[in-house]
Amino acid sequence: MRTLACALAILLVVTPVLAETGEVTSLATQEVRSQTNFLTEFDITFWQTLPFAALWSSLAASQFTAGGVVNWNGVLCFSAAVSAVNAFAHAKKTTAARSR
């Protein structure tokens, strides 16, 4: 049971990191690339990763409580924090790469 919970926690950390926005992976024109800024990248990445972070953290929380009641306040706060940190790092990396 603990092994499954640890595997889910690892997936919770890995899933948002692997998410990328379409603007980064596509062959967009220079005009489209120049219009995207830090907040746009942050917003897109945050909302893309939040559902996955909420799913995996709720599954991990249900494993740690051994089928008991899941504390949804903790799950949602943790999911929002993971998504925000990931979105910040991704937006910073993307805008830095574009400014070069």
NORUR-V805631 format. One record per run of one state. SS is the DSSP state (A for helix, B for strand, O for the rest). FROM is the first residue (numbers start at 1). LEN is the number of residues. If there is no record, write none. Layout:
ss;from;len
SS;FROM;LEN
SS;FROM;LEN
This chain:
ss;from;len
O;1;1
A;2;17
O;19;3
A;22;4
O;26;4
A;30;6
O;36;2
A;38;27
O;65;7
A;72;28
O;100;1
